[in-house]
């Protein structure tokens, strides 16, 4: 069993790390404070192939597997959680849904533009009244001849106002609840589709997050993704790989926090010596390193399984659950090591702590992950 990266993945890691350190880190704090989506970085992401990571080369993508995707997201997150979330959600949700369940015409229509950054992908499942409980969905799609009319509101939509195409989940057979949901691809600018408000958040502030409203949005049946009423079943498969990406994002935030903590502990002197000499600090650093290494093994296992053709829902949930909670602990300990300075905006560690918390909530809360894991062990529905 080899735990080392091969030459391809090592090269991808070095490329992503250099990009994050040189092009992202110098600007991440200002993007966060301005709460502004950095459109200017999109062409650079495109040049490196980071917007079409898993899209096959025939559609203009990089054609890479999930482990490469995981590595790229982690390295970007070391510099900026918000931009890592953009890359993760673009590749892992909206784009992934079209790639997995779109027909050939739909793939040719959208994937090349998604791969080049001409458009960003968004994905709309959550609503003001339904998050973990998809059965509470209220958005509907009513068929009128060969057309569909969408009505409803979606909440917490990443790339909701800057994206080019949004995969929208809507009830097509309401009496069947989650077994009556269908997915549709809706291009931004379609009459009746609009962001109603930008959300002010604790963290991930430069990631575009909005409430999306659909008022009599009319689209063709050629924009339906996958089989009728199979949208939620398909969504579960999309979320599995998406959870690997959020786990990777969390891992990157935790690694950055550890790096900052180590540097500060070596530089900061109290009682005539660096605080790194104190056992209390050493134990915190030891715990952070151990937990982050364990999280990486879970994340990489889930990433490899994702491309194996085997079921990996439990492994994805385990990786997402553990990595997200480890990241929050690592960022919290790093801030504690920084003391009062860590609580100020002068040091980056406070931004990473704010960003890390989302990883315990987005794409299935920690509580939902525990349910998925427990049910797979106990073989209960």
N, C-alpha and C positions, 0 to 999 in steps of 0.2 A: 504494500500500500504506500503510494507516494503522496506526501502532503505538500510537495513543492510545485510551484507553477512551472509549466513548460515554457519554451522560448516565446511562443506566440502570446501567451497570457502575460508573461513578464514584460514583453514589449508594450502591450496594451496598458499595463499598469504604469509603466514609466511615462508613456505618452500622456495618459490621463492625469497623472500626478504633476507633470511639468505644466500642462495646460492650467490645472487648478491653481497652482502656486504662482504662475506668471500672469495669467489673464483674469483670474477670478478673485483670488485673495486680496489683491490691492484695492478692489472696489466693493467687496462684499459688505463691509460695514456701512458705507455710504448708501448702498442700495437698501439695506435694512432700515436705516434711519429715514430715508426718503419714502419708504414703503412703495417703491417703484419697480415694476417689472423691467428688467434690463434688456430691451429689444436689441440693443447693439451687440449683445453677445451671441445671439442666435446664429448669424452667419458663421461665426467661429466654431460653434458646435457642429454646424453642418459640414464645414470643411474637414473636420476630423472624423466624420461619420457617426457622431454621437446622437444624431436624431433618427437614424435608421439602423440602429444596432442589430436588431433581429430581422429586419426586412431583407429578403433575398436580393442578391445582386441584380437579378433580372428586373427588379422594380427600382433599382437605384440605391439599394441599401448596402449595409456592410456584411450582411449574412452571417453574423456571429451568433454563438450560442449563449445560454443564460449565464454561464460563469463569467464570460467577458462583460456582459451587461452588468452583473453584480459588481465586478471590479471597477468599472467606469463610474458607476453611481457612488461607490464608496470613496473613490479618490476625489470626486467633485465635492462630496459632502464634507471632506476634511477642510475644505476652504469655505464652502457656503451651502448650508442645508437647503436654502430656498432654491438655488439653481439645480441642486441635485434632485429636488422634488420635481422640478420642471422636466428634467431629463427622464426621471423614473416614471412619472405619470404619462408623459407624451409617448414613451416607448412601451410602457407596460399596460396601459389601459386603453385609450382610444385607438391608437395605432394597432395594438395587439388584438383588439376585438375585430377590426377590419381584416387583419392578416389571418386570424384563425377562422373566422366565420363568413367573411365576404366571398362573393363569387368572383370569377375571373374579371368580369367587367368592373366590379367595384374595386378590386385590387388595383387594376390599371388606372382607374379614375383617381384614386386618392393616395395610394402608397408612394408613388414617385414624388409627389408634392410634399408628403409628410417626411420622406427621407431627406429631402434637400432643404427643409425648413421653409419652403414657400408657404406652408401652413403648419400650424401646431395642432396636435390632437387634444381633444378634451373628452371627458367621459362623465355622463350624468346619470347616476343611480339614486343618490341620497336626496331626500326631500325635507322640507321643514318639519313634517310630522312623521317621517320614517327614515331611520338610519339603519341600525342593526335589524330592525323588523321590516324586511322588504314587503311583507304581506300588507303593510300599512300604506303602500304606495297609492297615490291619488292621480298621478298624471295618466291621461288616457290617450289612446290613438284609435280614432273611429274611422272605419273604412267607408269611402264613398267612391264606388266604382273602382278605378285603378289608382285611386289616390287615398292618402291618409291625412287626417286632420288631428294634430297634436294640441292638447291643452293641459297645462299644469305648471308647477314651479319646482325647480331643482335647487338644492342648497349645497354649499361648500364645493363648488365646481372649480377645479384647478384648470388654468388656461381658459376659464369661462368667458373672458372678454377679449383675450388676445389670440385665441385659437382660430383655426380655419375651418375645422370640421369637428362636430361633437357627436359622439355616440350616445343616444338618448334611450333609456329604458322606459317603456310605457305599457300600461295595461291595455291589452287588446281583447281579452276575455275576462272582464272584472270579477265575475263570479268564481273564477278559478284562483283568484288571488295570485300568489307568486308563480303558480303554474299557468298563468295566463298573461305573462309578460313577454313583450317582443322588443327587439333592439332595432333602432333606426339611425342612420347617419344623416345628420342635418348640418348643412354648411352655414357658417356664420354669415349674416346678412340676409338670410331667408326672412321674408316678411312675417312678422309676428313673434320672432325670436329675439330676445333682448336681455342683456344683463340689467337687473333692477337695482343692484347696489354692490359695491365693493366691500368686502368684509375686513374690518380692522381686527388684527389677530395678535396674540401673545408673541408668537414666533413665526418663522417662515414668512416674514413680512414682505419680501420682494417676490414671492411667488404669487401669481395672479389668482385670487380666490373670490368668486362672486356667487350671487344668487341669480339663477337664470329663469326667465319667465317665457312660457310658450302660450301664445294666444292665437288660436285658430291657425296654427302653422301647417300649411298644406305642402305635402311632399309626395313624390311618386312611389309606387311599390318597388321600383328599382333601387330605392334607398333603404329598404328593409334588409337587415343583416341576419342571416340565418333563418331557420324555420319559424313559422308562426307559433307563438306561445312558448318558444324555447329560450327566450332571452335570459331568464333567470338561471336556468341550467347552464347556459353558456357562460354567464357571468361568474359562476362559481369557479369555472376553469380559468377565467381571466384573473380572478382575485388570487388564485394560488401563486401564479408567477409574480403578480404584483406584490404579494407579501414578501417574496424573496427580495424584491428591489427595495422595499421599505426597510427590511432588515439590514440590507447593505448600506442604506443611507444612515441608519442608526449607528452602524458599526463605524462609518467614517466620522461621524460626530464624536463618538466615544474615543476613537484613536486621536483625533485632534485635541480633545480635552486632556488626554493623558500626556501628549507631547508638551502642551502648554504648562501642565502641572509640573512636569519634570524640569523644564527649563526654569520656571519660576522658583521651584524649591532649591535648585542649585545656586541661583543668584541671590535670593532673599536671605538676609542674615538677621538672626535674633540671638541674643545672649552670646554674641561673639563668634557665631559659626553659622554656616548655611542651615536652613531649616530641613534640608534633605538628610542631615545627620540625626534628626530626631526620629525615634521609633514610631511615633504616631503617624508621621508623614510617610515613612517607609511602608508601614502596613497598608495605608490607603493606596499607595502606588502599586504594591504587590497585588492587592485585591483587584484593582482596575485592570492590570495586565493579565491576570489569570482569567477573569471573566470575559474580557474582550477576545482572548485567544479561544476560549470555549465557544463564544458566540460565532466567531469566524468559521469554526469547524461545522457548526450547525448550518450556517448560511451557505457555505460551499457545498455541503452535502445536498441541501435542498436544490441548489442551482444545478448540480450535476444530474440529480434525479429528474429535474424538470425536462431535460432533453433525452431522457432514457426511454420514454414511452410508458414508464411505470407510474402508478398513482403516487402522488407526493403531497397530498393535501395536509396530512398530519405533519410531515417534515417541514413544509412551508410555514405552517402555523407555529411550530416549535421554534423555528429560526426567528420568525417575526416577534413572537412573544418574548423570547429570551434576549435577543439583541436590542430590542427597543427598551426593555427595562434595565438592561445593563448599561446602555448608553445614557439613560437618565441618571443612573447612579454614578457613572463615571464623570459626567459633567458636573453633577452636584459636588462630588468629592474634589474635583479640580477647582471649582469655585471656592470651596472651603479652604483648600491649600493656599489659594490667593488671598484669603482673608478679606478685609474690608475693600481692598483694591478689586477683588473679583466681583464685588457687588456694584462696581461702577462701570460705566460704559467705556472707560479708558482701556479696559482689557476685553478681548474677544470672547473669553470664556462664558460670559453671561449670555451672549447671543447663541452660543451652542447649546446651553442649557434650555433656553426658551425654545429653540428649534427641536431639540430632542423629544420634548414632551408630545409633540404631534405624532411621533412614531408609535406611541402607546394607544393612539386613538384612530388615526387614519387607516383605511383599508381593513377595517375590523379591529375593534378594541381588544385590549388584552383579555378582557372577560370573554369575548367571542372566541378568541384563539384557544382559551382553556376549554371552552365547550367543544370546539372542533377536535381537540386532542383527546379529551376524555371520551367523547362519543366514539372515536375511532378505536380506542382501547376496549371500551365496554360493548362495542357493536350495538349501540342503540341509535335510533333515529333522532 
